C-alpha cells in the first residue's frame, strides 16, 4: 500500500507499507493503514510523527495481532528529504555523481507495541538524484549463485542507471534480472522512484 499528498510549502509526502502475510487479512490491514496514513498526514507533516500516529491506531485496533513494515518521507522544495522507516527495507538514494547511499530504518515493525521509538534521517538531494522506496519483494529474486538479493546488491544494481523517473525503475529491474538465476520475483513488488530536477517543485514520480 502506498500513497502521497502535497503539503503546504511545496513539499510532498510519500509513504509505503507492507503487511505481513497474504490474502484477505493482509488486504484488510493495508486498507485500514491507507486510512490511518491519510488521517495522520492531516495531523502532522513529520515523517517520524506520522509513523508514530499510524502505529498507535494500528496497534489499538489489532492489539499485536498484525504487523506491517512502513516508511515515510517528506521531500522539500529545496531537495531536502526527511525519512523515517519502521522495520522497512533501507531507503535508496542514487546520486547523479554515480554513488549509491542507503538510509536504514530506525523503528520496529508497526503493530508490535502501542509506542514506537523512531528517528528521522535528513539528507540533501542534488539535481539528478533519485530516491527509491520499495517493498521487500524487490529482494525476492535469487542471484545466479542461488543466494537472495540484499540491500547491497540492490544498491550495486543502480550503477549506470538513467537519472530520470521514467527510466530508472525499468533499468534497475533489468540490471537485477541480469544478475539473477533467471527466475521470477517470488513476492509481490512495490517500488516508487522520485527524481529531483533541482528546479522549484521539480519532482518526477
C-alpha positions in Angstrom: 0.0 0.0 0.0 1.3 3.4 -0.8 0.2 7.0 -1.2 1.3 10.6 -1.4 -0.1 14.1 -1.0 1.1 17.6 -1.5 1.9 19.5 1.7 2.0 23.3 2.3 5.2 25.0 1.3 5.6 23.0 -2.0 6.5 19.8 -0.1 5.5 16.3 -0.9 4.7 13.4 1.5 5.1 9.8 0.4 4.5 6.6 2.4 4.6 2.9 1.7 3.6 0.0 3.9 3.7 -3.8 3.6 1.6 -6.1 5.8 2.9 -9.4 6.9 1.2 -12.4 5.4 -1.0 -12.7 2.3 -4.7 -13.0 1.4 -7.8 -11.3 2.8 -6.3 -10.5 6.2 -3.3 -8.7 4.7 -5.6 -6.8 2.4 -7.7 -5.7 5.3 -4.6 -4.4 7.2 -3.4 -2.4 4.2 -6.9 -0.9 3.6 -7.1 0.3 7.2 -3.5 1.5 7.0 -4.3 3.6 4.0 -6.9 5.4 6.0 -4.6 5.8 9.0 -1.9 7.4 6.9 -4.4 9.9 5.5 -5.6 10.8 9.0 -2.0 11.0 10.4 -0.9 13.2 7.4 -3.7 15.6 8.2 -2.3 16.0 11.8 1.5 16.1 11.1 4.0 16.8 8.4 6.8 15.0 10.2 7.7 11.6 8.7 8.6 10.1 12.1 5.5 11.5 13.8 3.2 10.2 11.0 4.6 6.7 11.6 4.1 7.1 15.4 0.5 8.1 14.9 -0.3 5.3 12.5 1.3 2.7 14.8 -0.7 4.0 17.8 -4.0 3.5 16.0 -3.0 0.3 14.2 -1.9 -1.3 17.5 -5.1 -0.3 19.2 -7.2 -2.0 16.5 -5.2 -5.2 16.1 -3.7 -5.5 19.6 -0.4 -7.1 18.4 -2.3 -9.5 16.1 -1.0 -7.8 12.9 2.3 -6.2 11.8 3.5 -4.0 9.0 6.7 -2.6 7.8 6.4 1.0 6.7 8.3 4.1 5.6 7.5 7.7 5.2 9.4 10.6 3.6 8.9 14.3 3.0 10.6 15.9 0.0 11.1 19.7 0.5 11.2 22.3 -2.2 15.0 22.7 -1.8 15.7 19.0 -2.3 15.9 18.1 1.4 14.5 14.7 2.2 13.4 13.7 5.7 12.9 10.0 6.1 11.7 7.5 8.7 11.3 3.8 8.4 9.7 1.1 10.7 11.1 -2.3 10.0 11.2 -1.4 6.4 14.0 -2.0 3.7 16.5 0.9 3.6 15.7 4.0 1.6 18.0 4.0 -1.5 19.4 7.2 -2.9 21.1 7.1 -6.3 23.3 10.2 -6.7 23.9 11.7 -10.0 27.6 11.5 -9.1 27.3 7.7 -9.6 27.2 6.9 -5.9 24.5 4.9 -4.1 23.5 5.6 -0.5 21.3 3.6 1.8 19.3 5.0 4.7 18.3 2.3 7.2 15.0 2.2 9.2 15.4 3.0 12.9 12.0 1.8 14.2 10.5 -1.7 14.7 7.6 -3.1 12.7 4.2 -1.3 13.2 1.9 -3.2 15.5 4.5 -4.6 17.9 3.6 -2.1 20.6 1.5 0.9 21.2 4.5 3.2 21.3 7.1 3.5 18.6 10.6 4.8 19.1 11.8 6.1 15.7 14.0 8.9 14.4 14.2 10.8 11.2 17.2 11.0 8.8 17.7 14.2 6.9 19.6 14.2 3.6 20.1 16.7 0.7 19.5 15.8 -2.9 21.4 17.3 -5.8 19.9 17.8 -9.3 19.5 14.4 -11.0 19.5 12.4 -7.8 16.8 9.7 -7.5 15.2 8.3 -4.3 13.8 4.7 -4.3 11.3 3.4 -1.8 10.2 -0.2 -2.2 8.8 -3.4 -0.5 11.0 -6.3 0.4 9.5 -8.2 -2.6 12.2 -6.4 -4.6 14.7 -8.8 -2.9 12.7 -11.9 -3.9 14.8 -12.6 -6.9 17.7 -15.1 -6.5 21.2 -14.4 -7.6 22.9 -16.7 -10.0 24.6 -18.5 -7.1 21.2 -19.2 -5.6 21.6 -16.6 -2.8 19.0 -13.9 -2.2 19.4 -10.3 -3.2 20.4 -8.0 -0.4 20.3 -4.2 0.1 23.9 -4.0 -1.1 23.1 -6.0 -4.2 20.2 -3.6 -4.9 22.4 -0.6 -4.4 25.1 -2.0 -6.7 22.5 -2.6 -9.4 21.8 1.2 -9.6 25.2 1.7 -11.3 24.8 3.2 -14.7 21.1 3.8 -14.5 19.5 6.8 -16.2 18.7 9.7 -14.0 15.0 10.0 -14.8 12.0 8.6 -13.1 10.6 7.2 -16.4 13.7 5.0 -17.0 15.1 4.4 -13.5 12.9 1.6 -12.4 12.9 -0.3 -15.7 16.7 -0.1 -15.9 17.1 -1.2 -12.3 14.9 -4.2 -12.8 16.8 -5.2 -16.0 20.1 -5.0 -14.2 18.8 -7.1 -11.3 17.4 -9.7 -13.7 20.8 -9.9 -15.4 22.3 -10.9 -12.1 19.6 -13.3 -11.2 19.2 -17.0 -11.9 16.5 -16.3 -14.4 13.6 -17.0 -12.1 10.7 -14.5 -11.4 10.1 -12.4 -8.4 8.5 -14.7 -5.8 6.8 -12.0 -3.7 4.7 -9.0 -4.8 6.8 -5.9 -5.6 6.1 -2.3 -5.0 8.7 0.3 -5.9 8.5 4.1 -6.3 11.2 6.3 -7.7 11.4 10.1 -7.2 13.9 12.1 -9.2 14.9 15.6 -8.2 15.4 18.0 -11.1 16.7 20.9 -8.9 14.0 23.3 -10.0 11.3 24.6 -7.7 8.7 21.8 -7.5 10.9 19.7 -9.8 9.9 16.2 -8.6 9.3 13.4 -11.1 7.4 10.3 -9.8 
